[in-house]
Amino acid sequence: MMAKAANPRAPRSLSLRKPAGIVAIGLLTSLTTLSSAAETETRDFQVTVDGKRAGDYRMTIQRLPDGSLSMSGRANVNVSYLIYRYQYSYQGTEIWRAGRLLQLNSRAFDDGKNYTLEAVAQPDGLLIQANGHQFIERSPVWTTTYWQLPDPRLRGPGLTLLDADTGRILHGGWRAVGNESLRVAGYVQTCSHFALSTDRSKADLWYDGEDRLVREDCIEDGHRTVLSLMRLQR
């Protein structure tokens, strides 16, 4: 997703956009053990903005026959503050192999603005087409859905990010905070906590033992957006 707020650009990220679950089968003692056996899983997140329930974000992850990973995300967020109303929706699919983004297709509606994005890997970089503009990004990118940890080779202090809504290229600072116990979909597990900052937002991100997102806490446009994994199905 991506994480957004009032102008929250939701599972951006869900900013929400920016913006993004593990259901127990039988008697589970570990979410991590279950995740390694599944070829398809669905993660359902609850979205809150400034502490109020605002929407939902669903990630569907599949391992394809060629070994690549597909993640399809769908988000809907609605925020009301007295006379203020904000709406955000996102639908997109990413395909990754060996830590490299091969393809991304998305459509987003962000507070009255529509965005369409197509990105395809080429020999000389990533060809990006966003709302009538086309360019090549030659640096390896991570997407603002944040759904999986970036490739270990990219986990330095700086990251190049592709905004999954708008197609903009962002540059962020990245650091590991440490391991923390977190309740995820009804179970307590040890998660890896990372902090990310860009010129547009700041986000704290938590990942499970499969390096997949379980929580996002983002400040953007002065509003706090939180995605919490509530259910994981396999």
C-alpha positions in Angstrom: 0.0 0.0 0.0 1.3 3.1 0.7 0.2 5.4 3.6 -1.8 8.5 3.3 -3.7 10.8 5.4 -5.8 13.9 5.1 -4.5 14.8 2.2 -3.5 11.4 3.3 -2.7 9.7 0.1 -3.6 6.5 1.4 -1.9 2.8 1.3 0.7 4.9 -0.1 1.9 4.2 0.2 -1.1 3.1 0.9 0.5 6.6 2.1 -1.4 4.0 1.6 -0.4 5.2 -1.5 2.5 5.4 -0.4 1.6 4.9 -0.5 0.6 -2.2 1.4 -2.0 -11.1 7.0 -1.8 -14.1 8.5 -4.9 -16.2 9.3 -4.4 -19.1 11.6 -4.9 -22.5 10.2 -5.5 -25.0 12.9 -3.3 -24.5 16.0 -0.6 -22.2 14.8 2.2 -21.2 17.1 4.2 -19.3 14.4 3.0 -17.1 11.5 6.4 -17.4 9.9 6.3 -21.1 9.7 3.0 -21.1 7.8 4.1 -18.4 5.4 6.9 -20.4 3.8 4.5 -23.2 2.7 2.0 -21.1 0.8 2.0 -20.2 -2.9 -0.8 -17.7 -2.5 -1.7 -15.5 0.4 -4.0 -12.6 1.2 -3.2 -10.0 3.7 -5.9 -7.7 5.0 -5.0 -4.4 6.6 -7.1 -1.9 8.6 -6.4 1.7 7.8 -6.7 4.5 10.4 -6.1 8.2 9.8 -5.4 10.3 12.9 -6.6 7.4 15.1 -9.9 6.9 13.3 -10.9 4.0 11.1 -10.8 5.2 7.5 -10.6 2.2 5.2 -9.0 -1.1 4.2 -6.1 -2.4 2.2 -5.8 -5.9 0.7 -2.6 -7.5 -0.6 -2.7 -10.7 -2.6 0.7 -12.3 -3.1 1.3 -15.2 -5.5 4.4 -17.1 -6.5 4.2 -17.5 -10.3 5.4 -20.6 -12.2 8.7 -18.9 -13.2 9.5 -18.2 -9.6 8.7 -14.5 -9.7 6.4 -12.9 -7.1 3.2 -11.0 -7.9 1.6 -8.6 -5.5 -1.8 -7.2 -6.2 -3.0 -4.4 -3.9 -6.4 -2.8 -3.5 -7.1 0.1 -1.2 -10.1 2.3 -0.3 -9.9 5.2 2.2 -12.5 7.8 3.2 -11.8 10.6 5.7 -14.2 13.2 7.0 -13.3 16.1 9.2 -16.4 18.3 9.8 -16.8 19.9 6.4 -13.6 18.3 5.0 -13.8 15.1 3.0 -11.0 13.1 1.4 -11.2 10.0 -0.8 -8.5 7.7 -2.0 -8.5 4.4 -3.9 -5.8 2.3 -5.4 -5.5 -0.8 -7.5 -2.2 -2.1 -8.7 -0.1 -5.2 -9.5 3.7 -5.6 -9.2 5.8 -8.4 -10.4 9.3 -9.0 -8.9 12.1 -11.5 -9.5 15.3 -11.9 -7.6 14.7 -8.5 -5.9 14.1 -6.6 -9.1 10.9 -4.9 -10.2 9.9 -6.4 -13.6 6.5 -4.7 -14.0 4.0 -2.4 -12.2 0.6 -1.4 -13.4 -1.6 0.8 -11.2 -4.6 3.1 -11.1 -5.2 5.5 -8.3 -7.8 8.2 -7.3 -6.4 10.7 -4.9 -8.7 13.5 -3.6 -10.1 14.2 -7.1 -7.0 13.4 -9.1 -6.7 10.2 -11.3 -3.4 8.6 -11.9 -2.4 5.8 -14.3 1.1 4.1 -14.1 2.8 1.5 -16.2 6.4 0.4 -15.5 8.3 -2.4 -17.3 11.9 -3.5 -16.9 14.2 -2.9 -19.9 17.8 -3.9 -20.4 18.9 -0.3 -19.7 16.5 0.3 -16.7 12.9 0.7 -15.8 10.6 2.2 -18.5 8.0 4.3 -16.7 4.9 5.8 -18.3 2.8 7.9 -15.9 -0.1 10.1 -17.1 1.3 10.8 -20.5 4.9 11.1 -19.4 7.6 8.6 -20.2 11.2 8.2 -19.0 13.8 5.6 -18.0 14.9 5.1 -14.4 18.3 3.4 -14.4 18.7 3.0 -10.6 17.1 -0.1 -8.9 13.9 1.0 -7.3 11.7 0.0 -4.3 8.0 0.8 -4.5 6.0 2.9 -2.1 3.6 0.0 -1.4 6.5 -1.2 0.9 4.9 -4.7 0.7 8.3 -6.5 1.0 11.7 -5.5 2.2 14.0 -4.2 -0.5 16.7 -6.5 -1.8 19.6 -6.8 0.7 21.9 -5.1 -1.8 19.7 -2.0 -1.6 19.4 -1.7 2.2 21.9 1.0 2.5 21.3 4.5 4.0 19.8 5.7 0.7 17.0 4.3 -1.4 15.5 5.2 -4.8 11.7 4.7 -4.6 9.0 4.6 -7.3 5.7 6.2 -6.2 3.2 3.5 -6.9 0.5 6.1 -7.5 2.0 8.9 -9.5 5.2 7.3 -11.0 7.4 9.9 -9.4 10.9 9.0 -8.4 11.6 9.7 -4.7 14.9 9.5 -2.7 14.8 8.3 0.9 16.9 7.7 3.9 16.6 4.2 5.4 17.8 2.7 8.7 17.1 -0.4 10.8 15.6 0.3 14.2 15.7 -3.3 15.6 13.5 -6.3 16.3 10.3 -5.8 18.3 7.4 -8.0 19.5 4.2 -7.1 17.7 0.7 -8.5 17.7 -0.1 -9.4 14.1 -3.4 -10.9 13.1 -4.0 -12.0 16.6 -0.6 -13.5 17.3 2.5 -12.0 18.9 5.7 -12.4 16.8 9.1 -10.8 16.4 9.1 -8.3 13.6 11.9 -6.2 12.0 11.4 -2.4 12.4 12.8 0.0 9.9 12.5 3.8 9.6 12.2 5.5 6.2 12.1 9.2 5.4 11.7 11.1 2.1 11.2 14.7 1.2 7.4 14.1 1.3 6.9 11.8 4.3 8.2 9.7 7.2 7.3 6.1 7.8 8.0 3.4 10.3 7.6 -0.1 8.8 7.5 -3.6 10.4 8.1 -6.9 8.6 7.6 -10.5 9.6 10.0 -13.4 9.2 9.2 -13.6 5.5 10.2 -10.0 5.0 6.6 -9.0 4.2 4.8 -6.0 5.6 2.7 -6.3 8.7 2.4 -2.7 9.9 3.0 0.8 8.5 2.9 4.1 10.5 3.3 7.1 8.3 3.2 10.9 8.7 2.3 12.7 5.5 0.8 16.2 5.0 0.6 16.5 8.8 -1.6 13.5 9.3 -0.8 10.1 10.7 -1.9 7.0 8.7 -1.5 3.5 10.1 -1.9 0.2 8.3 -2.3 -2.8 10.6 -2.4 -6.4 9.5 -5.6 -7.9 10.8 -5.9 -11.2 8.8 -3.8 -13.4 6.7 -5.3 -16.2 4.6 -3.5 -19.0 2.7 
